[in-house]
């Protein structure tokens, strides 16, 4: 039976993403299940992968991108136990999710609770596990503390604001003015990311500083983030958007800065977070944390910001929106019904 998938033909712009027809659905091998993908997303990590700038992806085009998915089990490989046909599941695939069908190791999957919308469940996988682990596994933040996150109106940022509110942490967030109402809706204080003097704008908002800063931008933003900390605070970097978008910065140099600042006796700690590295080191944490987030979602404690749901055929447009920073929250692509 023919099915559709998106293939990245070469590293580069959105025009390198091509919708293709594949003749036969894949057959699951031992320990695998075949999943019919319901939804996937366009995230900034997908932009990095498309440009050949994501360290965890060693594959060279052509390949099928797609970092996360929610889908339905349609076939079981031999020796698979504990799973049934028709169950809804989630996974962080890194690549491969831009396809109507994919075969995955059963042990990697997490069940999606009944009553949770596909798009909302998808928003938990990459975009909520990332801030959850940074907040609780890395920063070990607690009620009464404070944080600043850059890109607060995006998928990860908006999830971080909700998680902070849930545990009683005061939150500040930088982003463009069009996303300030969204930031306020989650109980956080917005800061203009396009201010002429960005460091002054942050300083005016946070006063004597915050306990934690979460920085996906890199480059010059790292220094501003360090200066926004109160004594004893921690800077957690988790991306390199400035270099990827041609706005300065250097991924190797950013790593050196973080290591040096962490070593120097400056009263601050630094760390770099990668969801892929954390999952490789602690695979049980990923499943535990995603299950926790699904439970919070089912309880109504989280309300994911979904920017838009578009068909997979609009993948180029979706990547353009994410790369331009236009999407307020998670940009979802519907693959099948």
C-alpha positions in Angstrom: 0.0 0.0 0.0 1.5 3.4 -1.0 2.1 6.0 1.7 3.5 9.5 1.9 6.6 10.8 3.6 8.8 14.0 3.5 12.4 13.5 2.4 15.2 15.9 3.1 17.1 15.8 -0.2 20.1 17.9 0.9 21.0 20.1 3.8 19.7 23.7 3.2 16.5 25.6 3.1 12.8 24.5 3.3 12.9 23.9 -0.5 15.0 20.8 0.3 12.0 19.1 1.9 10.1 17.0 -0.7 6.9 15.1 -0.3 7.2 11.6 -1.8 5.2 8.5 -2.3 6.6 5.2 -1.0 5.2 2.0 -2.5 4.9 -0.4 0.4 4.4 0.2 4.2 7.3 -0.9 6.3 7.2 -4.2 8.2 8.2 -4.2 11.8 11.2 -6.3 12.7 11.7 -8.3 16.0 10.9 -6.1 19.0 9.4 -3.4 16.8 6.0 -2.0 16.1 4.7 -0.2 13.0 3.1 3.1 13.9 0.7 5.1 11.8 1.8 8.7 12.5 -1.1 11.0 13.5 0.8 14.2 14.2 4.4 15.5 14.1 5.8 19.0 14.4 8.0 21.6 13.0 10.4 22.6 15.7 13.6 24.6 15.7 15.5 21.4 16.2 14.0 20.2 12.9 15.4 23.5 11.3 18.8 22.7 12.7 18.7 19.2 11.3 17.5 20.5 7.9 20.5 22.8 7.8 23.0 20.1 8.9 23.8 21.8 12.2 22.3 19.4 14.8 25.2 17.6 16.5 23.1 14.4 17.4 22.2 13.7 13.8 25.1 12.0 11.9 23.1 10.9 8.9 23.5 12.6 5.6 20.6 13.3 3.1 18.5 11.9 1.8 16.6 10.9 4.9 13.2 11.5 6.5 13.3 14.2 9.2 10.8 14.6 12.1 11.8 14.9 15.7 8.6 13.7 17.6 5.3 12.0 16.9 2.1 10.7 18.3 0.7 7.7 16.4 -1.3 4.5 16.5 0.1 1.0 16.6 -0.9 -0.9 13.4 1.4 -3.9 13.5 3.5 -5.9 16.0 6.8 -7.5 15.2 7.8 -10.8 16.7 8.6 -10.9 20.5 6.7 -7.7 21.2 4.8 -7.9 24.5 2.7 -5.5 26.5 1.4 -3.6 23.4 -1.8 -3.9 21.5 -3.0 -2.9 18.1 -4.8 0.5 18.1 -3.0 1.9 21.1 -1.9 5.5 20.8 1.8 6.1 21.5 4.4 8.8 21.6 8.1 8.9 20.8 11.0 11.3 20.4 12.4 10.0 17.1 14.9 12.7 16.3 14.5 11.8 12.6 11.9 9.8 10.8 8.5 11.2 12.0 7.6 13.1 8.7 6.1 9.9 7.4 2.6 8.2 7.4 4.3 5.0 8.7 7.4 4.3 10.8 8.7 1.2 12.6 10.0 1.8 16.1 11.4 -0.3 18.9 8.5 -1.0 21.2 10.7 -0.3 24.3 11.0 3.3 23.3 7.3 4.1 23.2 5.1 5.8 25.8 1.4 5.4 26.0 -0.8 8.5 25.4 -3.7 8.7 27.9 -7.3 8.5 26.6 -9.1 11.9 26.3 -5.9 13.8 25.5 -5.9 15.5 22.0 -3.2 14.4 19.6 -1.8 17.9 19.2 -1.7 18.4 23.0 0.1 15.1 23.5 2.6 16.0 20.8 3.4 19.2 22.7 4.6 17.2 25.7 7.3 15.2 23.9 10.1 17.5 22.9 8.6 20.8 23.9 7.6 20.0 27.5 10.1 17.3 28.4 12.9 19.7 27.6 11.8 22.4 30.1 10.7 19.8 32.6 14.1 18.2 32.7 15.9 21.5 32.7 13.8 22.8 35.6 13.8 19.6 37.7 16.7 17.4 36.6 19.3 20.1 35.9 18.4 23.2 37.9 16.5 21.3 40.6 14.4 24.5 41.1 11.9 24.8 43.9 9.0 27.1 44.9 9.9 30.6 45.7 12.8 30.8 43.2 12.8 32.8 39.9 13.8 32.2 36.3 14.3 33.9 33.0 13.8 32.1 29.7 14.5 33.5 26.2 12.1 32.7 23.5 9.3 32.5 26.1 6.5 32.6 23.5 7.7 29.5 21.6 6.8 25.9 22.2 9.5 25.2 24.8 9.3 28.7 26.4 5.5 28.6 26.9 5.8 25.1 28.4 8.5 26.3 30.8 6.3 29.2 32.0 3.4 26.8 32.8 5.7 24.4 34.6 7.2 27.3 36.6 3.7 28.5 37.5 2.7 25.0 38.6 5.4 24.8 41.2 5.4 28.4 42.4 8.4 29.9 40.6 8.4 33.5 39.4 9.1 33.6 35.7 10.3 36.2 33.2 10.5 35.7 29.5 12.0 37.5 26.5 10.3 37.5 23.1 8.9 39.7 20.4 6.0 42.0 21.4 3.4 40.0 19.5 3.9 37.1 22.0 3.8 39.2 25.2 0.1 38.6 25.8 0.7 34.8 25.6 3.6 35.1 28.1 1.3 37.1 30.4 -1.4 34.5 30.1 0.9 32.0 31.8 1.5 34.4 34.7 5.0 35.5 33.6 6.5 38.9 33.0 7.4 39.6 29.3 10.6 41.4 28.3 11.1 42.9 24.8 13.5 40.7 22.9 13.9 43.5 20.3 14.8 46.3 22.7 17.7 48.5 21.6 19.5 47.8 24.8 18.6 44.2 25.5 20.7 43.9 28.7 19.2 47.0 30.2 15.7 45.7 29.4 16.4 42.4 31.2 18.0 44.2 34.1 15.0 46.6 34.5 12.7 43.6 34.6 14.6 41.2 36.9 16.1 43.7 39.2 18.7 42.0 41.4 18.6 38.9 39.2 17.1 35.5 39.0 18.1 32.1 40.2 18.1 30.5 36.8 18.4 31.6 33.1 17.5 29.2 30.3 19.1 30.3 27.0 18.4 28.7 23.6 20.0 31.5 21.7 23.8 31.3 22.3 26.3 33.9 21.0 26.1 37.3 22.7 23.0 36.3 24.5 25.0 34.1 26.9 26.8 37.0 28.4 23.5 38.9 29.0 22.1 35.7 30.6 25.0 35.4 32.9 24.6 39.0 34.0 20.9 38.4 34.8 21.8 35.9 37.5 21.8 36.7 41.2 24.8 35.4 43.1 24.8 31.6 43.2 22.5 31.4 40.2 22.8 29.0 37.2 22.8 29.5 33.5 21.4 26.6 31.5 22.0 26.8 27.7 20.0 24.6 25.4 20.5 25.8 21.9 22.4 27.8 19.3 19.7 29.7 17.5 21.8 32.8 16.8 24.4 30.9 14.8 21.8 28.7 13.0 20.0 31.9 11.9 23.2 33.7 11.0 23.1 36.2 13.8 26.5 35.6 15.2 27.8 33.1 17.7 29.8 30.0 17.4 28.8 26.6 18.7 32.3 25.5 19.7 33.0 28.9 21.3 29.7 28.8 23.2 30.7 25.5 24.7 34.1 26.9 25.7 32.4 29.9 27.3 30.1 27.7 29.3 32.9 25.5 30.6 35.1 28.4 31.4 32.4 30.3 33.3 31.5 27.2 35.2 35.1 26.8 36.2 35.8 30.4 37.2 35.1 31.5 40.8 32.4 33.9 39.7 29.6 32.7 41.9 27.6 31.2 39.1 27.2 27.7 37.7 26.6 26.9 34.0 25.3 23.8 32.2 24.3 22.7 28.7 21.2 20.7 28.2 20.5 18.3 25.4 17.3 16.2 25.4 19.1 13.5 23.3 22.1 13.3 25.5 19.9 13.2 28.6 17.9 10.3 27.1 21.0 8.4 26.2 22.4 8.8 29.7 19.1 8.2 31.6 16.5 6.5 29.3 14.3 5.8 32.2 14.0 9.5 33.0 12.6 10.3 29.6 9.8 7.8 29.9 9.1 8.8 33.5 9.1 12.5 32.8 6.9 12.2 29.7 4.4 10.0 31.6 4.4 12.7 34.4 3.7 15.4 31.8 0.9 13.3 30.2 -0.7 13.0 33.7 -0.4 16.8 34.3 -2.0 17.3 30.9 -4.9 15.0 31.7 -5.4 16.7 35.0 -5.7 20.1 33.4 -2.5 21.5 35.0 -1.0 22.1 31.5 -2.6 23.8 28.6 -0.2 23.6 25.6 0.0 26.7 23.3 -0.7 25.3 19.9 0.2 27.9 17.2 -1.4 26.1 14.3 -2.2 22.6 12.9 -1.3 22.2 9.2 -1.2 19.2 6.9 2.1 17.5 6.3 2.0 18.7 2.7 2.7 22.2 4.1 6.0 21.2 5.7 7.9 23.9 3.9 5.6 26.7 5.1 5.8 25.2 8.6 9.6 25.3 8.6 9.6 28.9 7.3 7.3 30.0 10.2 9.4 28.3 12.8 12.6 29.6 11.4 11.2 33.2 11.3 10.1 32.9 15.0 6.5 33.6 14.1 4.8 30.6 15.7 3.3 31.3 19.2 3.8 27.9 20.7 3.9 24.5 19.0 3.4 24.2 15.3 1.8 20.8 14.6 1.6 19.0 11.3 -1.3 16.5 10.8 -0.1 13.4 9.1 -3.1 11.1 9.2 -6.5 11.0 10.9 
